Amino acid sequence: MRLDKVIEQNLQTTRKEMKRLFLMKKVLIDGMVELNPQRNVDNRLHEIQVDGQKLRTSHVYYLLNKPAGVVTAKKDEKFQTATQLVAEAERPADLYPVGRLDRDTTGLLLLTDNGQLGYDLLQPGAKVTKTYHVIVNEAVTIEDVAAFKAGIVFHGGVHCQPAQLNILSSKFGHSEVLLTIKEGKFHQVKKMFLACGKKVIKLTRLSMGPLALPDDLAEGNYRPLTLTELQQLKIYFR
């Protein structure tokens, strides 16, 4: 949540009063003077003090193991959405998925009502890595690994950033690989393999930045982020 919104909700200040608080250096984050009223904060990660008074804000952060058939949208007239997998009592009105997974893609999805954090995580400058387990319908070769490392070019001339491709198994008609990318173009993973003459059969996201899909989190289930996971996201708060 933006710092000025936290102050407004806790202290019911006017804009003039809030401006004075910042000018007088009365706003502290983790004991340091903060002059940016638009900074993204969360009281579980930051100690917020205004004129000696501690303030509180609250957001929710969930790790969801997205199943196939569910769409990453807030609302959809035809399909169940990722946010609808969260119990209604635990679902804020502004809960939304950070980023997009295709309807048939499974795996890690971050859900939050912290809009600023979600925005910051998706910015190209954040360089958030995403790792996928991919099953394709053809043998993956060392030439493919080299092509991914150099940067795949889609049909039509769109260039992708260099990506890391690790072969787990490869044989005629079936290969399993791990793919790590640092961007998020529309249908990117499927198009990257298509550019190499291969079709993605199954796609599962295993990680996003510091967050990893827990082995004990079944498809369709979710859980709150742990304090350790929240601390790992702290570098993305702006």
VOGU-3710 file (C-alpha; in Angstrom, 3 decimals, decimal comma):
1> mrldkvieqn> 0,000/0,000/0,000  1,223/3,518/-0,729  2,662/5,269/2,290  0,401/8,305/1,937  -2,651/6,009/1,911  -1,449/4,312/5,099  -1,040/7,674/6,815  -4,430/8,847/5,578  -6,198/5,705/6,838  -4,484/5,709/10,229
11> lqttrkemkr> -4,413/9,417/11,034  -7,195/10,909/8,873  -4,854/13,739/7,902  -5,490/16,404/5,293  -3,158/16,684/2,309  -1,724/19,873/3,776  -1,016/18,179/7,118  0,533/15,173/5,388  2,805/17,386/3,298  3,957/19,117/6,479
21> lflmkkvlid> 4,769/15,758/8,107  7,051/14,840/5,222  8,659/18,296/5,089  9,313/18,155/8,835  10,871/14,691/8,382  8,372/13,157/10,788  7,814/10,050/8,649  10,153/7,125/9,330  10,446/3,719/7,666  12,549/1,238/9,624
31> gmvelnpqrn> 13,980/4,147/11,601  15,043/6,127/8,522  13,456/9,372/7,314  11,236/8,728/4,287  10,408/11,593/1,902  8,520/9,655/-0,782  4,768/9,564/-0,004  4,200/7,063/-2,834  6,544/4,399/-1,463  4,987/0,934/-1,251
41> vdnrlheiqv> 4,944/-0,393/2,329  3,569/-3,222/4,451  3,740/-3,270/8,242  4,873/-6,924/8,232  7,974/-5,844/6,340  8,411/-2,248/7,445  8,158/-0,371/10,738  6,174/2,763/9,923  6,251/5,720/12,296  4,685/9,146/11,887
51> dgqklrtshv> 5,546/11,762/14,486  6,481/8,947/16,881  3,293/6,922/16,310  3,472/3,430/14,797  1,062/2,830/11,947  -0,361/-0,379/10,519  -1,465/-1,518/7,121  -2,496/-4,941/5,944  -2,318/-6,838/2,678  -2,804/-10,480/1,811
61> yyllnkpagv> -0,332/-12,565/-0,178  -1,187/-16,085/-1,326  0,757/-18,747/-3,197  -1,629/-20,674/-5,430  -0,870/-23,894/-7,279  -3,011/-23,082/-10,286  -4,762/-26,044/-11,883  -5,538/-26,349/-15,581  -8,880/-24,921/-16,681  -8,677/-21,876/-14,405
71> vtakkdekfq> -8,066/-18,410/-15,862  -5,832/-15,722/-14,379  -8,409/-12,948/-14,377  -10,446/-11,211/-11,699  -13,710/-11,979/-13,499  -14,729/-14,299/-16,293  -18,199/-15,218/-17,498  -17,208/-18,649/-18,811  -14,388/-20,062/-16,676  -13,492/-20,219/-12,990
81> tatqlvaeae> -10,902/-17,615/-12,039  -7,794/-18,044/-9,909  -9,117/-15,671/-7,260  -12,300/-17,748/-6,925  -10,177/-20,614/-5,604  -9,587/-18,519/-2,476  -12,213/-18,925/0,248  -14,639/-16,011/0,207  -13,837/-15,104/3,819  -10,145/-14,784/2,884
91> rpadlypvgr> -10,699/-12,985/-0,415  -10,459/-9,171/-0,434  -12,493/-7,468/-3,134  -9,344/-6,244/-4,883  -7,448/-9,560/-4,795  -5,876/-10,278/-8,168  -3,261/-12,539/-9,820  0,207/-11,105/-10,421  1,005/-11,854/-14,032  -0,684/-14,287/-16,348
101> ldrdttglll> -0,698/-18,035/-16,868  -2,597/-19,562/-19,781  -5,749/-21,480/-18,920  -4,052/-24,835/-19,571  -0,862/-23,886/-17,672  -0,435/-25,035/-14,080  1,794/-24,048/-11,200  2,854/-21,105/-9,098  0,715/-17,986/-9,103  0,980/-15,092/-6,654
111> ltdngqlgyd> -2,317/-13,551/-5,531  -2,380/-10,263/-3,626  -4,357/-7,095/-3,013  -1,123/-5,072/-3,007  -1,526/-3,532/-6,431  1,709/-1,574/-6,329  3,796/-4,654/-5,547  2,159/-6,576/-8,372  2,870/-3,725/-10,770  6,504/-3,469/-9,670
121> llqpgakvtk> 7,089/-7,222/-10,007  5,904/-7,140/-13,625  8,067/-4,223/-14,753  10,852/-5,232/-17,189  13,400/-3,463/-15,005  12,607/-5,803/-12,107  14,069/-8,701/-14,132  12,043/-11,266/-12,213  13,068/-14,757/-13,308  10,450/-17,436/-13,937
131> tyhvivneav> 11,228/-21,139/-14,200  8,962/-23,664/-15,926  8,847/-27,421/-16,269  7,970/-28,056/-19,902  6,964/-31,208/-21,754  7,182/-31,003/-25,556  6,307/-33,375/-28,371  9,765/-33,731/-29,935  13,357/-34,392/-28,941  15,082/-31,278/-27,565
141> tiedvaafka> 18,659/-30,932/-28,794  21,815/-29,097/-27,767  21,149/-26,875/-30,782  17,873/-25,845/-29,154  19,725/-25,076/-25,917  22,096/-22,826/-27,871  19,209/-21,107/-29,660  17,464/-20,325/-26,368  20,733/-19,018/-24,924  21,233/-16,733/-27,929
151> givfhggvhc> 17,646/-15,472/-27,825  14,760/-17,039/-29,699  13,217/-15,082/-32,577  9,481/-15,634/-33,052  7,884/-16,032/-36,454  7,346/-12,400/-37,390  10,688/-11,162/-36,098  9,975/-10,619/-32,388  13,171/-11,157/-30,378  13,249/-12,784/-26,934
161> qpaqlnilss> 15,889/-12,202/-24,309  18,409/-15,020/-23,774  16,915/-17,899/-21,785  18,325/-20,895/-19,948  17,155/-24,297/-21,171  18,130/-27,451/-19,268  17,279/-30,839/-20,745  15,919/-33,352/-18,226  15,108/-36,056/-20,779  14,946/-36,118/-24,557
171> kfghsevllt> 13,757/-38,755/-26,985  11,715/-38,997/-30,136  8,189/-37,739/-29,467  8,754/-36,625/-25,867  11,124/-34,325/-23,977  11,113/-32,735/-20,548  13,061/-29,557/-19,840  13,447/-26,733/-17,356  13,213/-23,249/-18,848  14,153/-20,010/-17,071
181> ikegkfhqvk> 13,207/-16,646/-18,583  13,282/-13,025/-17,422  10,386/-11,580/-19,391  6,735/-12,312/-19,976  5,563/-11,929/-23,556  2,107/-13,209/-24,504  2,206/-17,033/-24,846  5,988/-16,683/-24,745  7,049/-20,182/-23,716  4,795/-21,891/-26,240
191> kmflacgkkv> 5,952/-19,561/-29,017  9,623/-20,093/-28,147  9,321/-23,843/-28,622  7,138/-23,400/-31,695  9,939/-21,330/-33,229  12,124/-24,444/-32,788  9,533/-26,696/-34,415  8,171/-28,161/-31,191  4,794/-28,076/-29,470  4,331/-27,644/-25,724
201> ikltrlsmgp> 2,230/-30,480/-24,295  2,300/-29,475/-20,627  3,578/-26,335/-18,918  4,037/-25,820/-15,175  5,529/-22,747/-13,510  7,855/-23,754/-10,681  9,127/-20,379/-9,506  8,760/-16,622/-9,852  11,594/-14,524/-8,476  12,357/-15,750/-4,945
211> lalpddlaeg> 9,067/-17,660/-4,679  9,050/-21,400/-5,382  6,129/-23,795/-5,758  5,971/-25,894/-2,552  6,108/-29,649/-3,090  3,252/-30,168/-0,627  0,866/-27,643/-2,223  -1,607/-29,603/-4,341  -3,118/-28,191/-7,521  -6,049/-25,936/-6,696
221> nyrpltltel> -4,771/-25,229/-3,173  -3,274/-22,028/-1,817  -1,606/-20,763/1,335  -0,424/-17,405/2,717  3,175/-16,463/2,101  5,465/-17,176/5,024  7,314/-14,327/6,707  10,518/-15,560/5,047  8,881/-15,400/1,620  7,579/-11,905/2,358
231> qqlkiyfr> 11,057/-10,805/3,386  12,394/-12,150/0,090  9,901/-9,942/-1,771  10,952/-6,840/0,150  13,487/-5,835/-2,512  10,608/-5,316/-4,965  8,802/-2,786/-2,755  9,297/0,686/-4,259
//
